[in-house]
Each structure stands twice: as structure tokens, then as C-alpha cells.
Amino acid sequence: MHPLLTFCISILEWFALLTFPFVFIGYRYRQYVKKIIVLSVIMSIISLLLHYTNLHLTIVIALQMILIFLIAKPLFKMSSLETLLLTGMGYGFYTFVHIVVIELDLLLLSNSIVYSEVLISNKIYALQLTSFFIVIALSLLIYFFKYHLTELFVHLKLNELNKKGKIIIYLNSFLTYFFICLASFVMVTNELRFRYAFILLSIVVLFMIFAVYLILHNQFQKKRLIEAKKFYFDQEEQVSVYIENIQKDLRSSYKVMQKLFENNSYELSKEYFNQHILPKSKKHQNLEIETAIRKKDELLYVFLINKRKLANLLGVSISTTIDLTDHVPITLPHIQFLSNIIDDLLFALYETTHYQDKQIHFKLTSTKNHVIYEIASNLDFDKSNSHSKIYDAIIGFKKNKAVIESTFNPLMLSISCEKLM
């Protein structure tokens, strides 16, 4: 076997092994591709050195799995859970494909029925390249058709996984490593009885382990859908509450006006009208939002429509500028934080009587690596005219590692969040 050719094919294998989980889970692949290449070269060198030792193949594979975890964690700057998930899924899926390719070759095409003979023959190159092309082809299909485990990814990145979810991922990853080692041991042990039964068991278990991630993603997706619906209904209920409050305010204001008129206090009536009723008079504004936004992010579209309705009810002018070059899914927590900020502003402006022109401007910009939310108003904001929602929302954004610039006289917020996908 030629060492240089073995090294080059090994790089391709490690590259495919690492590419698949990054693409499938939904990471921004272009951001990591250089590091993936570096890690592929490092692991190929380590693999080549290990294969020249007298260690059993199972021990070699076990050492590879430990080393890739230890190197990938600082290289990709990820948590232990993320690193374990990526390396376990990548190694598990590639091994699954490779075992299937080898077994099909042994059963259908090869004269030999012993894997150890294939391992030392030149045919191993063809089998390795076949596995490489299958995994890369699947990765490309996932990448272009955008079938990613986005909900699992968001839960990982925003640290929203509960204890049960973390245990499932840890257990799944360790089971993956165990059955990879078991499969490698069985394949090179020629005297073992029921060899094919063990290999078949390993294939089935690896497939089931892989399916667990799909189930987790679907569960998170259902949970997020329920949360989104609840958020939507809460927003509609909030509009109804505001309508009731406005009606109460108007009734009390008209009662005051009536008493002033009954006492012939015309000057006081005029002053009261100018200070308390005229500033709160509603200014009709267009509720339509660009339909292009709906195609890019439906949740954002619903959020903007709701805030336009609310602003219209409270006599506040709200303008929006959206600069999204492509589909950038805004996470539900971000929408909830933004909703709290704008609600607090709307209420503060409605309660304030010394502003003739009450304005809020909301701008969303998508750059290469960040989503930037900008909220501005002509209101001089302080805690006395706040329900503290705005401060809670800022804390929430900071917990999600957002960079925030703020001034409160008048209010201007710039919130820069790293793109997750």
C-alpha cells in the first residue's frame, strides 16, 4: 500500500466525516470549512502514524475518536456537548456508510469473505473513495436543499437544552463510539461466530442512534411551533387589552370634560383637551408590510403587522426598514425580546402627553455574520415611564451574547446578534 496515496485518501475521508455533521445540523459551513480541512490533515497524520503501530484496529479507532474530540473542541471553539455531537455524528455516519459499502463488496463483488484481506489489498482505496463520494453527495444534497436540523442547532447554540436533552445527546454519542469499536472488532475477527449477525446489529444500532437526532429535531420543532402560536395569540390578546384600556381612558377623559363644561370652565376645558386628549388621538397609518418579508421570515412578518396595529391604536407612528438579502430566520426568543422593547416604548409614548409627534423607527439589517436590530424613538426614556420590559429584554439579548449600544435621551438601541445559520 502506497503511504502517500493512503495519506491523501485519508484526508478526503476525514473531510467527508467532518463535513456531514456541520452541514446536516445547520452550521454556517463556509465559516468552518478551513478549520475542517486543517483538522482533516491533522487527523490523517495521526491515523497514518497509528496504523504503522502494532495496535489492534479497534484500539486505533478508539484513540482516533478520543483525539478528534480533544483537538476539535479548542479548534472550533465549541462546548463539549457540541463537539461530542459533531464528532460522534460524523464518525458514526461515515462508519455506517463505510461498513455498508464493505459488506456489499464482500457479499456481491469480492472473492474474499474476510475483511482483513481487503484491508491490506489495493481494493481498500476504491472502497474508501466510494464511501467518501456517498457521504459528500449526501452532504451536498442536504446543503442545497437546506434540510438541516435547525431546531436542534438553535437549542445547542442558545443553550436551551434541558437536562434530559443533554443526557440523550451524551448517551447517543457514547453509544455511537461503542458500536463503532464493536463493529471494527467484529470485522477483523475472522474466527468469530455469527460475525454477520454482529455486523448487522451494529449497522441497525448506528442507524437507530442517528434517527434519535431526527426525533429530537422534530420534538423541538413541535415545541417551537406551539410557542410561536402562543406568542401570536398573546399578542392578539394584548391588542384587545389595549383597546379596553383606551376606551376606559376616553370615558374618564370625557367625564372630566363634561364636568368642566358644566362648571363653565371653558379655558380649563381647552387646556385639558390640548394636554390629555389631543396628544393621544390616533393617526391612521398603513398597516401593510412588504410581502417579500413574509417569504423570508413569516414570524417576523406577523410581529411587524402586530406592532403596526398596536401603534395605530395608541396614536404612535412606527416605521420599519428591513434589509434582508436572503432568508435569515429570526429566532423566537429574539422576536419576544424585540416585542417587549417595542411594547414598552408604545406604552410610554401613549402615556406621555408632551410629545405632539410620537415616533418609533425599527430597522433590521443582515450583514455577512450578524443580524442588527436598531430601535429609535424621540422619547426621553427613563424607568419612571417603563414597565421594565425593555431592561429585561436587553438582559435577555446579552445572555444570548448580543452586542448592545444604547442611549436613552432620546432612546436609541443597536443590538448586534451573531448569525446562527
Stockholm file with secondary structure:
# STOCKHOLM 1.0

chainA/1-421         MHPLLTFCISILEWFALLTFPFVFIGYRYRQYVKKIIVLSVIMSIISLLLHYTNLHLTIVIALQMILIFLIAKPLFKMSSLETLLLTGMGYGFYTFVHIVVIELDLLLLSNSIVYSEVLISNKIYALQLTSFFIVIALSLLIYFFKYHLTELFVHLKLNELNKKGKIIIYLNSFLTYFFICLASFVMVTNELRFRYAFILLSIVVLFMIFAVYLILHNQFQKKRLIEAKKFYFDQEEQVSVYIENIQKDLRSSYKVMQKLFENNSYELSKEYFNQHILPKSKKHQNLEIETAIRKKDELLYVFLINKRKLANLLGVSISTTIDLTDHVPITLPHIQFLSNIIDDLLFALYETTHYQDKQIHFKLTSTKNHVIYEIASNLDFDKSNSHSKIYDAIIGFKKNKAVIESTFNPLMLSISCEKLM
#=GR chainA/1-421 SS CCHHHHHHHHHHHHHHHHHHHHHHHTCCHHHHHHHHHHHHHHHHHHHHHHHTSSCCHHHHHHHHHHHHHHHHHHHHTCCHHHHHHHHHHHHHHHHHHHHHHHHHIIIIICSCCCHHHHHTSTHHHHHHHHHHHHHHHHHHHHHHHTCCCHHHHHHHHTTCCCHHHHHHHHHHHHHHHHHHHHHHHHHHCTTCTTHHHHHHHHHHHHHHHHHHHHHHHHHHHHHHHHHHHHHHHHHHHHHHHHHHHHHHHHHHHHHHHHHHHHTTCHHHHHHHIIIIIGGGCCCCCCCCCCHHHHHHCHHHHHHHHHHHHHHHHHTCEEEEEEECSSCCCCCHHHHHHHHHHHHHHHHHHHHCCSCSSCEEEEEEEECSSEEEEEEEESCCCCGGGCCSHHHHHHHHHHHTTCEEEEEETTEEEEEEEECCC
#=GC SS_cons         CCHHHHHHHHHHHHHHHHHHHHHHHTCCHHHHHHHHHHHHHHHHHHHHHHHTSSCCHHHHHHHHHHHHHHHHHHHHTCCHHHHHHHHHHHHHHHHHHHHHHHHHIIIIICSCCCHHHHHTSTHHHHHHHHHHHHHHHHHHHHHHHTCCCHHHHHHHHTTCCCHHHHHHHHHHHHHHHHHHHHHHHHHHCTTCTTHHHHHHHHHHHHHHHHHHHHHHHHHHHHHHHHHHHHHHHHHHHHHHHHHHHHHHHHHHHHHHHHHHHHTTCHHHHHHHIIIIIGGGCCCCCCCCCCHHHHHHCHHHHHHHHHHHHHHHHHTCEEEEEEECSSCCCCCHHHHHHHHHHHHHHHHHHHHCCSCSSCEEEEEEEECSSEEEEEEEESCCCCGGGCCSHHHHHHHHHHHTTCEEEEEETTEEEEEEEECCC
//
